[in-house]
Amino acid sequence: MTHRRRVLCLLGLVLATGVRGARAGDESAELRFGVYLEYEYFSYLTSLGGEFADDRNAITARPWLDWTPQDGVRLHAAATARKDFSEEDRTDTYAYELFLGVEREKWSLTIGREIMTWGRADSLRPTDVFRRHDYTDLIENREEATDVVRATFNLGPGTLEGVWAPLLNPDIVSYAPENRWTGLPTEIGVPCVGQIDLTFVEGPQQTPPATLHSGQVGIRYSGTSGGWDFAGMAYYGFDRVQTFTLFEVESFLPVARTATIRLFPIHERITVVGADFAKAISRWTVRGEAAYTRTTEPDPRMRGINEPYYRFSGGVDRTISSAGSARSFWFSLQYAFDSEPEQTLPPNRRNVNPWLHPFRHAFIVSSIWKFTEDVQFNLKGYLNVVDDDFVVQPEIAWKPIDSMIIILGGDVIGGETTTFFGRYRDNDRVRLGIAYTF
């Protein structure tokens, strides 16, 4: 039996114990369930040709269940079933969340798969080390859950939280040939041969192995003093997105001018120490966080920059509302800094994963104009100050009924092809999303 199966069996026993704890006829027992349905349609404005997808038609169903068999005990389960008619690699069925929570006056314990979020910044959180990301679509950047054991203790003036993730759940990255967000080159020049068409295939993850040796631990203390909300944290684990990738030539046909490259993702063990804060000042909220990251055991095969680095993210936000009206305006301005020294190679040729360090100085603007209870306009913008690459995302959201939301929007991407987002500048698109909950 593998370590993963042992962990799952242990979780099953814990869940079974929690289920047996519910007494027949217990008035406190409560069972709630529902389904979240979503339809996505994207249309890219530029056709890339070849196998690249030029649109997306996808349907997602997420049934969920919440059971409170007795006071202070909660079982939550949710599954995701997705069918993508344009990108088969996105078609999948998996456990989205599955955890058992026990809550008492002085402590609480959660075991299972849940979405973990640390930090207080609006986005780009340096201390948010347990949350997983789905980079199959880089702009969407959907959140995914992590398998953890989490214990929280109420210490009066503050809260102490300890987390153990027994197995590494890495971020989701797709190298499928139809995916427009891989960032990999489609061809390369070879001396005496000319331009070579490249095909990439993903090899097995080399580090760490899927055993208990890939475990991660973290601790966070949060509290309030003088109107300030603050927290300090420490983490010993792995980069959740691969630190770098090894490239191995699997086949090379000079006459046909084609080559197949096998990719081997490497996740390095890291140590992170950080803090975050937030405070309401007049009608503004000031928030920020910072973290120091050090690669614990640098891989000698990695040629590139792998020095310890600092990250900071902070800004202000405010809500302006009209008395007696549903109209309101919320906006946030955030600055982010990454001290990782600048690398000279283009993103698709770097040894260090550019997704770890997409910027050195950046600004993020977010705003929500709410016109009525049912209609609002959202706008998010990102600007890399050093390289001048950017992303702008406008959208209109309409709720025709309480259980439905319709979103019409777009993604505009720009910059030189040698910059992080600029290499995706042909991925401008319009999108339609319809979500229904019952």
C-alpha positions, 0 to 999 in steps of 0.5 A, spaced: 500 500 500 502 506 498 503 512 502 498 516 499 493 510 500 495 510 507 493 517 508 486 516 504 485 510 508 486 514 515 482 520 512 476 515 511 477 512 518 476 519 521 470 520 516 467 514 518 468 515 526 465 522 525 459 519 521 458 514 527 458 520 532 451 522 529 445 520 534 439 517 531 434 523 531 439 528 533 435 535 532 442 538 531 443 534 525 443 538 519 444 536 511 445 540 506 446 539 499 446 542 492 449 543 485 453 549 482 453 549 474 457 553 469 458 554 462 464 557 459 465 560 452 471 563 450 473 566 443 480 568 442 481 574 437 487 571 434 488 564 431 495 561 432 494 555 427 496 548 428 493 544 434 492 550 438 485 551 441 481 557 438 475 557 442 473 554 449 466 550 450 466 547 457 461 545 462 462 544 469 458 541 475 460 541 482 455 537 486 456 539 494 454 536 501 454 539 508 453 535 513 453 537 521 451 531 525 452 534 531 454 541 534 461 542 532 462 537 527 462 538 520 463 534 514 463 537 507 464 534 500 464 537 493 466 534 487 468 537 480 466 534 473 468 538 467 467 537 460 471 541 455 469 540 448 475 544 445 481 542 450 481 535 452 486 536 457 481 540 461 476 534 461 476 531 468 473 529 474 476 529 481 474 531 489 474 538 489 473 538 497 473 533 502 474 534 509 471 533 516 472 539 521 471 539 529 470 545 532 470 546 540 471 553 544 478 553 545 480 549 539 478 546 532 481 541 527 480 539 520 482 533 516 482 532 509 482 536 502 480 544 503 482 550 500 487 554 504 488 561 504 493 565 508 495 573 507 491 579 507 493 582 500 488 583 495 492 579 490 499 576 489 500 574 496 507 572 498 505 568 505 499 564 501 504 558 501 498 552 501 493 555 496 494 551 489 493 554 483 490 551 476 495 554 471 492 550 465 489 557 463 494 562 466 489 568 466 483 564 470 488 562 475 483 558 478 484 555 486 484 548 488 484 545 494 490 542 498 490 535 502 492 538 510 491 536 517 489 543 520 489 545 528 487 552 530 488 554 538 484 560 540 489 563 545 485 569 548 489 575 544 490 571 538 490 565 534 495 559 533 494 555 526 498 549 525 498 545 518 501 539 516 500 537 508 502 530 508 503 529 500 505 535 496 499 537 491 503 541 486 500 546 482 496 544 475 500 545 469 498 543 462 503 542 456 498 539 452 499 541 444 492 545 444 493 549 450 495 556 449 498 558 456 504 553 456 509 559 454 513 554 450 516 555 443 513 552 437 520 552 434 527 553 434 533 555 430 539 549 429 545 551 426 546 548 419 539 545 419 535 551 420 528 552 424 526 546 427 518 544 429 518 542 437 513 538 440 513 537 448 511 531 452 511 531 460 515 526 463 514 524 470 515 529 476 522 527 479 522 531 485 519 530 490 516 523 490 509 522 492 511 519 499 510 522 506 517 525 505 514 530 500 510 533 506 510 540 508 508 544 515 506 551 516 505 555 522 501 562 523 499 566 529 494 572 528 492 577 532 489 584 533 492 590 537 491 597 537 486 596 531 491 593 527 490 586 524 497 582 524 500 575 523 506 572 522 508 565 519 513 560 517 513 554 512 517 548 510 515 545 504 516 545 497 515 550 491 508 548 489 509 550 482 515 547 479 522 551 481 525 549 474 524 544 468 529 539 465 529 539 458 531 532 454 531 531 447 527 524 446 527 524 438 530 529 433 529 528 425 534 533 421 530 531 415 523 532 417 526 538 421 522 536 427 524 534 435 520 531 441 522 534 447 521 531 454 520 535 460 521 533 467 518 538 472 523 539 479 520 542 485 525 544 490 524 544 498 524 552 500 523 555 507 519 561 508 518 566 513 513 572 513 508 577 516 501 580 514 497 586 516 491 590 515 488 596 518 482 601 517 484 608 517 478 613 516 474 610 510 480 606 507 483 600 509 491 599 508 493 592 507 500 588 506 504 582 507 512 580 506 515 574 506 523 571 505 524 565 501 530 561 501 531 554 497 533 549 502 537 544 498 539 547 491 539 543 485 546 543 482 543 541 475 539 548 475 543 553 472 540 560 473 538 565 479 536 561 485 538 566 491 534 567 497 529 573 495 524 577 498 517 579 496 512 584 498 505 586 496 501 592 499 496 597 498 489 600 499 482 599 498 475 603 499 468 602 498 464 608 496 456 607 497 450 612 496 445 612 502 439 609 500 441 606 494 444 599 491 449 603 488 456 603 490 464 603 488 469 599 490 476 599 488 483 597 490 490 599 488 496 594 490 504 594 489 508 588 489 515 587 489 520 581 488 527 582 489 529 576 485 535 579 480 533 580 473 534 574 468 537 576 461 534 570 458 527 570 455 521 567 459 521 561 455 528 559 455 529 560 463 532 555 467 528 558 473 520 557 472 518 564 470 511 563 473 515 564 480 518 571 478 513 574 473 515 581 475 520 585 479 515 591 480 508 591 479 501 595 480 494 591 480 488 595 480 481 592 481 474 595 482 467 594 482 462 598 480 455 596 482 449 599 479 443 595 482 443 589 486 443 585 480 448 589 475 455 590 476 461 592 472 468 589 474 475 591 472 482 588 473 488 591 471 496 588 472 502 592 469 509 590 470 513 596 471 520 594 469 518 590 462 511 594 461 507 587 459 500 588 462 493 585 463 486 588 463 480 584 464 473 588 464 467 584 465 459 586 466 456 581 471 448 580 471 444 576 476 437 575 472 435 571 478 438 570 485 441 563 483 444 565 476 449 570 474 451 571 467 458 574 465 460 577 459 468 580 459 474 580 455 482 579 457 487 584 453 494 582 454 500 586 451 507 587 451 514 585 448 514 577 446 520 577 451 516 579 457 512 574 461 505 576 459 507 579 452 509 572 450 501 571 450 499 577 447 496 573 441 491 570 447 486 576 447 479 574 447 472 575 449 468 570 454 461 568 456 460 565 463 453 562 465 453 559 472 447 557 476 446 554 483 441 550 486 
